[in-house]
């Protein structure tokens, strides 16, 4: 069983499943469809008998019922003419039938600005500050497995829509932009509604911006980067700006041509009145290129076409050369289809990554992935290491990237990896800068669910990091030659380009300007993270109205609370537990910097909570209060990090944010709006112990915006503790004991009975005072003896192998790059 097809009368969705995983699938049924059925078909495509299949569970219909017909609809609603059903004003004239039988919600639309693209682009305009244009089209897009087959308006191949065609000469991350008419400032009840279609395994991004100047900075409102399969999807966005503005749609290409993005049926509500005037034009300080005659000045870089661009524009994630040659030696994406894309094998390791060209050329014993990730094809390429060579424990193989000039705050490096066979070793990502040792950004944690499938890995790159390289390292920890290893594919740098500076005072609304002219979001000022590479966004003189704590000198205004089971710990360096916790703080990035964390080793139990309380914050009437923090959640046993507000000590908690998944060895940023409170309140940060001891949670560099002013008085105290949090982990019943070793459960009657019922006897060390000799569980004893004798035999075998095999020479040391043919071994070079 390889695919599950779900059919309705309206459309088909085919979703490939990953082995051993439960995946949520959602399908949308067109409104007013009558007498329909859902049909689920599992298709058997196996040619040989083997264990494989598909399971389904928890089938649910949601939001499918119409409201009853009513005499009078409430405020904010209108009534259908025939059925008397009430529907929201937000759904009026949005190109979707909410009134079955009459369609009256789509008739009185004279005050709405609407475009279905049947007769052209309406009031939408192709922009010039992009790389290519949107196309108007009907029927399919011409590329298999991507794009719609019909428009949204008519639902036929004769209806029109617009889309981005990314085949041909369109490069990865290149973008197309289209802009609306100019909307008057301070609109009332202004909303844009649109339908979009994003189908393709390698889809790029659809982003909605506003702008207040032509060629000026863009403010992001919404973005979609996921493959949504085959339906048209609906979005409604509220619009409000203090100056005249335009809405800009941007479609960008992903890592392959299977990623067409489409738009249809865009509408503005009557509150989005036309300004009747053009936007002002912004002037950038640095022109994107210069065209001097002859040779370029030594401080400039010469493009292949002879064009000259500034030297610092080389490998900076901007395409400054018309032909893109300034970025050709440092591409932002690599699928290994045509070599290493500027990446190099390093010399200070012990062996090299290999290139897999196609499945047909591999050894019959090779058990790595048959299909690559880029094309999901046996003909696709990827890089791999495998443990079939002479075993030399703790050997490393490293790939190093080209040198990149500067990274923006949002810069992220992503990659896909596949762990196959038994546990091979470690896969880690490092960053290297001039005069600096390699610093680890990411270590992939292995677990049962990660084996024999492609997994996404990601690593954030600090803002303003200059002249840096990324290193992908694998360490072979095997002591015997076996068929297991790592495969990697589809390297991608995203959102790494630093914005160009603009003239002083020309940044958009809700933006602030660096001293070097670059604009950045005002809500990111004084948050312990650089937006300005000149550091002006974090200058102490600019941050006097912010409440900031980096924990370098203590806990500041934070206090350990009493309505929990244990406390947060002030710490520097590691947490003392392997596979969890940071090795350095966020502020200094060293083992000498301090942060707060929860230590979840014994005697902590799953579900135990530790809470920190902030200072008391004045009630919010009109000002915006936002808390920003950095958090670290690494470990297979991560529980939950939760942020609450409360208006009474020991009173009920209101959850405003949470993180429940481990994210690897990195500090991550969160910006949390604290809403509008009518009375003074306190922020509570709660860490919850997960199912295992590999779950230390850390926080650092917490800051509050100026709107979070201190109340200057205490909030009320209630006498009883009202627990409203969620103890997510309660694996044992009330009459059972939780074994600390593997978190299995045994009956309370077996505790302190003189027998090790838990693997390591934790049921016999919980205050047991009996002098009765402890007996080990005979099954556990047999397993232990088997492990001991098996290990002895393994050592003998390995010793024999080493006796007959000569030791392999190491490569010379030093971080010296060498360009090699990835399809040759070292002996061929």
N, C-alpha and C positions, 0 to 999 in steps of 0.2 A: 504494500500500500504506500503510494508516494504522494498522491494529491487528494485533497478534499474539495469537491465542487459544491457550491451552494447556489441554488437557482431560485429566482422569483420571476414573475412575469416581466419585471422592469429591467433587470440587469443581472450579469453573472460576475462572481468574484472568485478567482482562483488564487489561493494562498499557499505557497510551499511551506511545509512544516519542518521544524528542526527536530532531530531525533531526541526523544526523551523529555520534551518540553510541552507544557500546557500553554497554549497561545490564545489570547482573547481575540475573537473575530467579531466584527460588527458589520451588519449590512443594513441599508436604508431602503425602505419601501416607499415608492412615490405616493404622495397624498391622494386620497380619493380613489385609490385602487380598490375594486370590489371583488368579493368572492375569490380571493387568492389563497394559495397554499405555498408553503416553503418546502422545498425538496432538497434534502442533503444526500449526496451520492459519494461514496468512497470507491475509488477506482483502483483495482489491483493491476499494477504494471510490472510486477516481478516476473522474471523469466525462469528463475530457479526457486525451489522451495526453501524458504528461510524464515527466521523469526522477524516479523515486521508487521505493522498495522497502524491503525488510526483509532484514537479514542475521542469521544465527545462527551461533554458534561455541561450541566447548568445552562440549559437553553431557556432564554427569557425574551419576552416581548415587552418593550418599554415605550411608554408615551404613545401608545397606538390608539387610545380611545378619544373620541370627540367629547367635549363638554356638552351637557344637556342644553337644549334650547331654553332660553330664558326670556322673561318679559322685558327686563331692563338690564343692560350690561353696566358694569361698574366703571369707575374712572380709569382712563387709559385703555379702554376696550371699545370695539365696534361690533356690530351685529350683522350676521349674514342675512340676506334678504329672504331666502326661502326656508332654510333650516333653523333660523333664529339662534344659531350657535354664536357664541362670543369669541372674538379673537383679538390679540394684542394690536394696538396701533402700530407697533414696530413691524408687523407683518403686512401692512397695507401696501399694495403696489410694489411687491418685491419679486415679481415674476414667479410666484408659487401660489397654487390654488389652495386657499384655506376655507373657502365656502363651497363645499361639494354640491353640485347640481345647479348652482347659479353663477359662481365665479365673481360674485359682487365685490370681493375684496380687491379685484384687479381691474375695476372699471373706472372709478372716479380718480384718475391719476394725473390730472392736468397740472397740479402744483409740484409734481415730482420730476426730477431730472433723471431720465431713464435711457439706457442704451442697450439694445439687444443685438447690435452689430449686423442686423439684417440689411441695412442700407448704408453701411460705412462705419466710420469710427466715432460718429456723433461729435461730442465736445472734447474728445480725447486726442492728445497730440503726442507724436513720437518725439523723444528728447534727443539731444545731441551729445550729452555727457555720458554716453554709454558705448557699447561695443557693437551692437547690432539692433535690429528693430523687431517689434512684434509683427506678426502676420495675421491677416484676416483670412479665414478658411472655412470650408464646409466639408463634411465627411471626415475620413481619417487623415492623419498627419503624414502618412507615407512611410513611417518607421514602425516596424513590428513591435508589439508588446509595450507600446507607449502611446499616449494621446487618446482622446475620445473618438468614438465612431460616429457621434452625432452631437448636435448642439444641445444646450439646455432649454432654449426657448420652445422649439418645435418638437424636439426629440426625434428628429429625422436627419438623414444625410444631406438634406437640402437646406438645413438651417445653418446660419453663420455664427462663428465665435472668433476670438483671437487667441493666438498661441505663440510660443517661442520654438522655432525650429533650430535644434542644436547640432544637427549633423553638418557635414561639410567642413568648413574652415573655422568653425566656432571653437575657441579654446576653452578648457576647463576654467571655471569661475567667471568667464566673461558674462556680461549682463546686458539685458534690454530693458529700457524704461519707457513708460508712457505716463503722461500727466493729465490731470483733470482741468476744467475751467478754474479760474481764480475765485475762491470762496471768501465772502466778506468776513472781517474780523468779528470776534465774539459772537458766533452764531448761537442761536437758541434751539435746542432739540435737533441738532444736526447729526445725521447718521448716514454712513455709506453701507450698502448691502451689496453683496456680489456672490457669484457662484464660481468655483474654481475646480479644476480637474488636474490631478497629479498622479499619474500612473507610470511606473517604471522602477526597476530595481536599483537604478543609480540616479535617482531624481536629484536635482539641485535644490534651489530654494525659491519660494515665492514670498516677497516681502512687501509690506505696505508702509510707506513713509508719508510724512508731510514735509513741506518746505515753504519757507517764507521769502526766499530769494532765488532768482534764477541762477543756477550754478552754485547755490549756497548749500550749507550743511543740511543733511536729511535727518529727521527725527523718526525713529522706527516705532510703528504702532503695533505691528503684528507680523508674524513670520510662520511659515510652514515648511519643514524640511523632510517630511515623511512621505513615503509611498502610500497613497490613500486608495490604491487599486482603481476600480473602474467607475465609481459613481461621481456625479457632480456634487460638490460639497458647498454648504451655505455658511457665510460669515456676515455678521453685522458688527460695525465698529462705531462708537461714539466719537464725534469730532468736536474739538473746542480749542481755539487758538486766539491769543490776544491780538494778533496781527493778521492781515490778509494771508491766505495760504492756498496751496494746491495739494492734492493727494497724488502720490506717485506710486505706481505699481512697478516693481522690479522683479524680473525673472532671471535667474542665473543658471548656467549649465553645471551639471554634476560631473562625475568622473567618466561617464560614457554617454553615447548617443541615445541610450534608452532612458530618456528623462524629459520628454516634452511637457510643458506646463501650459495650461489653457485657462482663459477667463471668459465669462459670459454673463449677460443680464446684470449689469451694474446699475444701481439706482441710488440717488440721494434723496433724503426726505426734504419736505418744504422748508425746513429751517436752514438748509445749506444754500443761502441766497448768493447769487453772483455778485462779485464786487464791482464789476463794470470797469475795472482798471487792471493794468498789468502789474506783476510783482517787480520790485527793484532787482537789479542785477548785482551779484556779489563779484568782487575782484579778488582773485587769489594772489598771494605774495610770490609764490614760486611758480613760474610757468612750467608746464609739463615738459617742454622741450625747447631747444634753441637750434638754429640752423646757420652756424658760421660757415664761411667758405674754407675749403681745403681741410687740413688736418685739424683735429679737435685740440683744444687747449689741454695741457697735461692734467688739469683738475677735472676734465670732462671724460665721459665714456663715449666711444664712437660705436653707433649701431651698425649693423651689417649693411644697411642702406646708405651709410655715410652720415646720417643724422647724429648730432651730438646732444647728449643729455648730461646732467650733472653727475659727477662721480659717485655721490652718495645715493644716486637713484639706482645703482646697480644692485640686483638681488635684494630689493626692498619690498617685494610683493606688489609693487605698482608696475604696470606695463607702460613705461615712459616712451620707449621706442615704438614707432608705428608698426614695425615688424615683430615686436616682442622680444628682440634679441637681448635686451638688457636682463631678461629673466630666463633666457634659454638654458643657461648653465645651472640654474637652481629652480627647476620646476616645482610648483606647489603640490603636484600629484605624481604618483608613480605606481603603475600597475605591473611593472616588470615585463611588459609585453615586448619591449624593444631594448632590453638591457637594464642598467642600474640607474638611469635618469640622473646622473651626476653624483649618486652615492658611490662610496668606495669601500672595499674591504680594508680593514685596518691591519697594521703590521705588528702591533703589540699584543696580539692574541695568539692562540695556538692552532686554530683551524678556521676555515672559511665557510660562509653560507654558500649553498649551491643553488643553481637555477633549475627549476622544473619547467621544461618546454612543453611537453604534452604527456598525457598518461600512457600513450602507446610506447614511449621511449624509456619508461622506467623499469627497473628490475621487478620481476614477478613477485618478489618477496616484500617489496615496498608497500607499507600499509598507511602511508600518508593520504591526504585528501585527493580524491580522483578529480574533482572539479576545482578550478581556481575560484577566487571570490569575485574578480572583476566581471567575468562573463558567465560564471557558473557553468563552465564548460571543461571537458577533459582536454581540450586543445589550448586552454589558457595557461599563462605562466604565473609562477610565484617563486619565492625563495624558500629554502628549507635547510634544516640540519637533521641528521638522523644518527642514532646510536648504534650503527652496525660496524663501525670501524674498531680498531684495537682500542680497548677501553683505557682511557687515561683520565681518571676522575678529576673534576674541577677544571677542565679545559673550557676556554671561552672562544666564541666567534662574535665578531663585531662588524656592523655596518655603520659608516659615518656619513652624514649628509654634507652637501656643500655648505659654505659659509653664507649665512644670511645677515643682512645689514642691521635691521632694527625690527622689533616686534611691537605690535600694539597691545593694549591691555586685554583684548578679547582673543588673542592669538592662541590657537589650539592645534596640537598635532594629534591626528588620529590614524589608526592602522587596524588591520584585521589579522588575527592570528588563529592558528589551529593547533591544538595539542593532541597528538595521536599516540596510540600505544599506551604503555604504562607510564608512570611519572618519569619524565626525562630530566628535568632540572628547572632552572629559573629563566624567565624572560623579563628583561628590565630595559627601561628607557632612561638615558642620561642626557644632560645638556652640558656642553663644553664651551667656555668663553676664554678669551685671551688671558693668560696668566692665572687661570683658575683650573683646579682639578675638575674631573667629571663629577657632576652632582646629579643624583638620581631624581627623576621626575615621576617614575611609575614602575611598579613591580606587579606583574600579573599573578594573581593568586589562583591556584588550581583547585578545582573541586569537581565532583562527579559530573555536574551539569555542564562543565566547560569542555569536556573531552570530545574529540572526533567531530567537531563542528567549528565553523568560523565564528569567532567572537570579536566584538569591537573593543579596542583599547583606545584610551585617550589620555593626553597629558597637556596640562595648561602651561604656557610659557609666560614668564613674568613680563609685565609691561616694560618697554624700553630696554630689554635685553639686547645688547649690541654685539655684532660680529660673532654670532653663536652657531654652533653645530649640534645636531641631534645624533645620538649614538644608540643603536638598537643592539642589545647584547643578549646572547643566550649562553648559559653555563651548563655544561654536560656534567651531571652529578652521578651518572650511572657507573657501576663498578663491574658490570658485565655487558657484552655486546648484545643488544636486543633491538627489535624493530620498534622504536619509538622516537619521537622528536617534536620539533616545532616547524610550522610553516607560517610565512608572513606574506601579506599582499596589501595593495591599495593604501599606500602612504598618502596622507593629505594634510596640508597646512591650510587652516581656514581662519578668516577674519583677522589676518595678521598685518594688514597694511595700516600704517600710521596715517591719520587724516592729514591732508595738506593744510598749511596755515592760511588764514584769511586776514583781511584788513581789520584793524582794531575796531571793536564795537559792532561788528557785522555778524556775530554768532546769532543763532536762532533763539527763540523763546525756550526757556528752561535749559539753557546752556550757559557755560562759563568759559572764559578764554584764558589759555596759558600765556605766559609772557612771550613765548615764541610764536603766538598767533594761532595755535591749534585750538579748536573748540571741543569741549567735552561736556557730558551731562552734569548739570548742577547738583543733582542728587548723589553724585559720586565724589564730591569734594570732601576732603578731610576724613577719608575712610580707610586709611593705612594702606592704600594701593595707588601707585602712580598712574595718573592719566596724562600728566605733562612730563615729558622727558627732561624738562628743566627743573622739575620738582616744585613748581609754584602752586600746584593744587594741594600740596601737603605742608606748606610752610606754616610753622607755628603761629605766625602773625595773622594768618588767614583762618585759623581754627579755634580762636578764643571762645566763640559762642557754641562750640560743639563739646559734648561730653564724651571723652575718649579714654579708653583704658587698654594699654598693651601688656599689663600684668608684669612689667619689668621691676616694679617697686612694690608689688603687693596686689591686693584684690580691688583697689580703688573703692568705688561705691557699691561693690557687689558683696553679698552676704550669703553664707550657707544657711539654708532654712532648716526648720525642725520637723516639718510634716513630710518626711521621707525616711528612707532606710539607711542611707549613708551620705557622705559628703564628697564634694568636688575637691581635688587635690591641686595645689600650686606646685608646679614642677618645671624643671629644665632638663634638656637631654632626652633620652628615651624613657619609656614607661617601665622598662624592665621585663616586658613580655615580648616574645618573638612573634612576628607576623601581625603585629597590631601596634597602634600608637605611632606618633611622629618621632623622628630623630632630632628635629630642630624646631624651634618656634617659627611663627610667621613673621614677626616683627624684624628680627635680626637675621633669620635664616641660618642660625648656628645653634650648637648644643649649649651655648651660654645664655640663650634667650629663654624667657619664662612664658608659660601658658597655663591653662587650667585643663584638667582631664578627670575622667572617672576611671578608677582602678577596679576592674570587674573580677579579679581573682578571688579565691576564697577569702572570707566566708560569704561573699556576695552570691546570691541566687538569682536565677532568671526572673525578670520582672522587678527586681529591686530598683529603686529610684534615688537619684541624687538631684537636689534642686538648689539653684542660685537665684537670689532675689535682687533686683535693681534698686536704685533710689526711687522715691515716690515722685511720680510725674504729674504735673498740673493737667487738669482736664483740658481736652482739645475742643475748641469751638470752630475756629477757622484755619488755624495753622496746621501744616502737615508734620507729623511726627514719624520718623523712620529710624529703625535700628539696623545697623550693618554689622556683620561679624564674619569671621573666618572660622571654618570648622574642618576637622580631620576625622574621617571615619574609614579606617582600614581594618579588615579582619573578617573572617568567615562567620564570626559570631556576633556581628554588630546588632545591637538592639534598636533603639530609636532615640533621636535627638529632637526635642519638642520645645517650642517657644509658646508661652501662654501670656495672657494679661489677667490681672485680678484687681478688684476694687476693694477687697477686704482681706486682711491677714487671716489665713486659714479658711478663706471663703472659696467659692466656686471659681474654677479656672476656665478661661476661654482660649481654645487653641487657635493660634494665628499662623503657625508654620511648623513643619516637621520634616525630618530626613530619616528614612527607614532602611536604606540600602548602603552597603559598603561601597566606597568609590576609589579605593586604592591609596597609595602613599603620597598624598598631596593635600595642600590646604585649599579649600574651596570657599567661594564667596557667596553670601546670602544678603539680600536687602529686603527687609521685612517692614511693610507698612503697618502701623499700629492703630489705624482707624481713628474714628472720632469718638472719644469718650466724654460722657457728660459729668463725670466726677474724677477726682484724682485716682491714679492707678499705679500698679507695679508690674514690671515685666518679670516673668519667671522662666528660667532656662532649666529644662529637665533632661537628664541623661538616664536612659533605661538600660539595664543590663540585659544582654541577649541570651541566647541559648547556650553559648560556650564562653570560655574565658578569652577567646581571641576576639575581643570586642571593646577595647578601650576607645572612648570618644573624647575628643579634645576640642577646645575653643580658644580663640585668641583675637586680639585687636578688635574689640567691640566699640562701636561709636554710635552716638545718637545725634540726629540733626538738631539745629537750633530750636525747632518747634517742640522738642521734648524738654520743656523747661521744668526745673525742680519745683515741686509743690510748696516746699517750705513747711509742711505740716504732715503728720502721720495719717495714714488711712485707717478706717475703723478695724477693730479686732473682733472676730466672732469666736465664741468659746469652743465650738466643736470643729474638728477638721473635716471639711467636706471634700473628699477625694473625687475629682472628676477626670483625672488622667486615665490612661489605658495601660494596665499591666498586660502586655501582649503575650508574655511567655509564662504559661502555667502548665507545663507538660505532665505533671503528676496530679492524681486525685488527692483529696484531703486525707485519705487513709493510706497514702503511699509515701515512700521516701525517695528523694531524687539523688541518684548516684552522681557525684561530682565528676567522675572520670569520663563517662560517655553520655551522661544525662538520660540514662535509662531509669525506669521506675521499679521499685521492689516494694512489697507489702511492708507496712510499719511493723508487722509481727515478726519480720526477719531481722530487724535492726537489733544489734547487740545480742545475737543468739549464738555467737561463737563461730559463725560460718561466714566466709567472704562471699556474699551474694552479689555485691558490686565488684567489677573487675579488679580493683585494687584495694578493696576492703573499706571504702569510705563509710559503709554502713556499720562498721565495727570500731570506728574511731571518733564517734560523735558522743563523747562523754561516757563511754561504756566503762563501768568499774568492775565488771565480772573478771575473776581470775581464771575462768575456764579457757583452756588453750583454744586458739582460733584455728579452725579448719578451712582450708581453701576449697572453693568449689572445684570438684574433680575435673569438670570440663575446662575450666580456666587453667588448671594445672597442666592438663594434657596439651592445651594450646601453647602454653608457655614453653614446655619442654620441646615441642615441635619446632618452635621458633628458634630456640637455642641450638638444637642439633642441625637445623637447616642452615643457620648462619655459619656454623663451623664448616659444613660441607661446602658452602658457597665460597668461603675464604680459601679452602683447599683448591677448588677449581680455578679461582682467579689467580692463585699463586702459580699453578701449572701453566696458565695462559701467558703470564708474564715471563716465565722461564724460557718459553720458546719464541717470544716476540720481542724484537729489539725496540728499544725506547725511541720514540719519535722526537726529532729535533724541534725546538721551539723556534718561532720566528723572532727576528731581532726586535728589541724594545724601541719605544719612542712612538709618539703619535704622528707618524709619517704616513700620509695618504699615498696610495698607489692605485692608479686606474688599471683594472684588470678585466679581461673577458670573463663575465660571470659563468660562462659555460666551460671554463677550463679549471682543472685542479691546480694546486701549487706546483706539482711536478711538471706541468706543461708550460710554466711561465719562466 
